[in-house]
Amino acid sequence: MRKLYIVMSVLYYITGNKIQIDYINLCGRIYYIYVIEITSLNCGLFTIAQLPQNGDVGLQSTFQLKQ
C-alpha cells in the first residue's frame, strides 16, 4: 500500500526510499518525473534530486512532507 501525499500541488507516492512524482510545475513549465531516490528524510523534510535527462535541467528540491 502506497501512502499518498499532496505537497505544493504535486502528487507524490512514497514507496520505500523512492518517490514517484506524476508532475511538477516549475515557473510555469511542467516536468514529468517518474521515480526519484529520496536523498534525505528528516523530521518530515525530504530532498529529491533528478539528474538531467534528454537536455532537461537537473532538479533538486527540498519539501515539507504534509499528510
N, C-alpha and C positions, 0 to 999 in steps of 0.2 A: 504493500500500500504506500503510495507516494503522498507526501504532505504537500499541500498547495498553499502557496503564499502569493500575495499581490504586493509588490514593492515598487513604488514610483510608477504605477500603471504598467508594470512589466510582469508577465506571468512566469513564475518560477516553479519548477518541480525539483524538489530536493530528493536525491537518491544516493545514499551513502555519502561519498565525498565528492560527488559530481552534482552539477546543477544544469538543468535544461531550461533554456530561455526560448520562448516562442518568438518574441520580437523585442527590440529595444529601440527607442526613439531618441536620437541624439541630434539636437539642433535641427529638428525637422526632417532628418534623414532616418529612414528605417533600416536597421541592421537585423538580419536574421541570423541568429547564433543558436547552435543546436546543443552540443554537450561541452561543458566547460568544467575544468577542475576548480574546486574551491581551494584557493591557495592559503586562506587563513580563516579561522572561525573562532571568535572570542567574544563572549558577552553579547551575543545577538548581532555582532558585526561580522560581515564576511566580505572578503575581497575576491573578485573574479578577474581572470585575465584571459584574453583571447589573442592568440598570435595573428599577425596579418595573414590573410589568405586572399588569393586572386586580386592582388593590388589594393585590397581594402586596408584601411589603417588599423593598427592594433588597438585593443581596448583593454583598459584596466580600470575598474571602478570599485569603490567600497560603498556598501549599502547597509542600512539598518534593517535587520530582519524583523518583520512585523507579522503577527498571525492575523 
